[in-house]
Amino acid sequence: MNRWIKLGIVLAGYALAFVTSFFMTALYDRQFSPEDNQTMGGMIAGGEMMYSSAVFLLASLVPTGLALWFLRRSRRFWSAFSSAGPIFAIVGLAAVLTAPATTGLTAGVPLLLFVDLLSLVQMLGSPLWILSFALFAALAPAPDLRRRMLAALVIEFAIAGCGLVHFMATQPPI
């Protein structure tokens, strides 16, 4: 298979994921009456947005995995991708470690608000990033590329530990 056919297969997979998301959301929308849409239209729209996003993300896992499989022999792609993984994880760890030190200072500095948001996204998303980096490490074609992904995986485990401490230790007892 040449690269244009592979690209077409991946793009067709994403198009199919989008169409699936659209039709599943249309089926979901049929359960609401016009009165429901009139009285709680914003809530319905928000639910449909989350539902369609979830369906699209789930359906797009297949073309994404296929794209990574097709690119498994591309040393240039995997070198860039496996370098971006640890950078992403290190930036996330820096945000997670910076957030507690800047508590109370975020009101006047918008950049610190962004750091707080990034730390929350990293802590809450760490299970997804852990699974992703484990998958990428398994798909990486060379040992040095695999080690980079495993380093990012270890950093994400540290972020998950920080998240557990952040969300569990700061809660008052029931």
C-alpha positions in Angstrom: 0.0 0.0 0.0 1.4 3.4 -0.9 1.1 6.4 1.5 -1.8 8.0 -0.3 -4.0 4.9 0.2 -3.0 4.8 3.9 -3.8 8.5 4.3 -7.2 7.9 2.6 -8.0 5.0 4.9 -7.1 7.1 8.0 -9.1 10.1 6.8 -12.0 7.9 5.9 -11.9 6.5 9.4 -12.1 10.0 10.9 -15.0 10.8 8.5 -16.8 7.7 9.6 -16.2 8.6 13.3 -17.7 12.1 12.6 -20.7 10.7 10.8 -21.2 8.1 13.6 -21.1 10.9 16.2 -23.5 13.0 14.2 -26.1 10.2 13.8 -25.8 9.0 17.3 -26.4 12.5 18.6 -29.4 12.9 16.3 -30.8 9.7 17.7 -30.2 11.0 21.2 -31.9 14.3 20.4 -35.1 12.5 19.2 -36.0 11.6 22.8 -36.7 15.2 23.7 -40.0 16.8 23.0 -40.4 20.4 21.7 -41.4 21.4 25.2 -38.3 19.9 26.6 -36.2 21.9 24.1 -38.1 25.0 25.0 -37.6 24.7 28.8 -34.1 23.2 29.0 -32.6 23.8 25.6 -29.2 24.8 27.0 -28.9 21.8 29.2 -29.9 19.5 26.3 -27.3 21.2 24.0 -24.6 20.8 26.6 -25.4 17.2 27.1 -25.5 16.6 23.3 -22.1 18.3 22.9 -20.5 16.1 25.6 -22.2 13.0 24.1 -21.2 13.7 20.5 -17.6 14.5 21.7 -17.4 11.2 23.6 -18.8 9.2 20.6 -16.3 10.9 18.2 -13.4 10.3 20.5 -14.2 6.7 21.0 -14.8 6.1 17.3 -11.7 8.0 16.3 -9.4 5.6 18.4 -9.4 3.2 15.5 -8.1 5.6 12.8 -5.7 7.1 15.3 -4.2 3.7 16.1 -4.2 2.8 12.4 -2.3 6.0 11.6 0.3 5.2 14.3 0.6 1.7 13.0 1.2 3.0 9.4 3.8 5.4 10.7 5.6 2.7 12.8 8.5 2.5 10.3 9.0 6.3 10.1 12.0 7.0 12.2 11.6 10.8 11.7 8.0 10.8 12.9 8.7 8.6 16.0 11.8 10.6 16.9 9.8 13.9 16.9 6.8 12.2 18.6 8.9 10.5 21.3 10.7 13.8 22.0 7.4 15.6 22.4 6.0 13.1 24.9 8.6 13.7 27.7 8.4 17.5 27.0 4.6 17.3 27.5 5.0 15.3 30.7 7.8 17.6 32.1 5.7 20.7 31.4 2.8 19.0 33.1 4.9 18.0 36.1 6.2 21.5 36.4 2.7 22.9 36.4 1.5 20.3 39.0 4.4 21.2 41.3 4.1 24.9 40.8 0.3 25.1 41.5 0.5 24.5 45.3 3.3 27.1 45.6 1.2 29.8 43.9 -2.0 29.3 45.9 -3.6 32.7 46.5 -1.4 34.5 44.0 -3.5 33.6 40.9 -6.0 36.4 41.2 -3.6 39.1 39.9 -1.6 37.0 37.4 -3.4 35.4 34.4 -0.4 33.2 33.6 -0.7 31.6 37.0 -4.4 30.9 36.3 -3.2 29.1 33.2 -0.7 27.1 35.2 -3.4 26.1 37.7 -5.6 25.0 34.8 -2.8 23.0 33.2 -2.1 21.3 36.5 -5.7 20.3 36.9 -5.9 19.0 33.4 -2.7 17.0 33.9 -3.8 15.5 37.2 -7.3 14.6 36.0 -6.0 13.4 32.6 -3.1 11.3 34.0 -4.9 8.0 33.6 -5.4 8.7 29.9 -1.8 9.9 29.5 -0.5 6.8 31.3 -2.4 4.5 28.9 -1.4 6.6 25.9 2.3 6.6 26.7 2.2 2.9 27.5 0.6 2.3 24.0 3.1 4.6 22.3 6.0 2.8 24.0 4.7 -0.5 22.8 4.3 0.8 19.2 7.7 2.7 19.1 9.9 1.0 16.6 13.3 1.4 18.3 14.6 0.9 21.8 15.8 4.5 22.3 12.3 5.8 21.2 10.7 3.4 23.5 12.8 4.6 26.4 11.7 8.2 25.8 8.0 7.1 26.0 8.7 5.1 29.1 10.3 8.2 30.7 7.2 10.1 29.9 5.2 7.3 31.4 7.1 7.4 34.6 6.6 11.2 34.8 2.9 10.7 34.3 2.8 8.2 37.2 4.4 10.9 39.3 1.7 13.4 38.2 -1.0 10.8 39.1 0.6 10.5 42.5 0.5 14.2 43.0 -3.1 14.2 41.9 -4.0 11.6 44.5 -2.3 13.6 47.2 -4.0 16.8 45.9 -7.5 15.5 45.8 -7.4 13.0 48.7 -5.2 14.6 51.3 -6.8 18.1 51.1 -10.3 16.8 51.7 -11.8 17.1 55.2 -12.9 13.9 56.8 -16.5 12.8 56.2 
